[in-house]
Amino acid sequence: MAANRLVLLAAVPLFLVLAVVAYITVLSPPMSAKRRLGPHTYQVMEVERRLQDDVQTRRDRPRGYLITRNPVFLAGYKSFVARVPADLKALRDLTQDNPNQQARADGCRR
């Protein structure tokens, strides 16, 4: 009889631990969703960085041309100006699921 109680005392806590683990597993979001979020976030960050670089170069290159009269600055300016719409479209495409980011992307058009 003492052996039965000892087995029961050991089995009840193990059962409770297993029940808690099963409950947490059922409630947690799937790992595939978490894995998809990581690369998507980095894609958005990369496009945003590229867009920021385009805008900064668009601002700085004319200044360099005006100071040096070197046409290299003007050619670089034109190429970066041409990239802005494509990068802005890529940002809008990647952030379709987030209205706040869409509003920020719209603000970049100005």
Secondary structure, DSSP 8 states (H G I E B T S, - for coil): -HHHHHHHHHHHHHHHHHHHHHHHHHHS--HHHHHHHHHHHHHHHHHHHHHHHHHHHHHHHHHHHHHH--HHHHHHHHHHHHHHHHHHHHHHHHTTT-HHHHHHHHHHT-
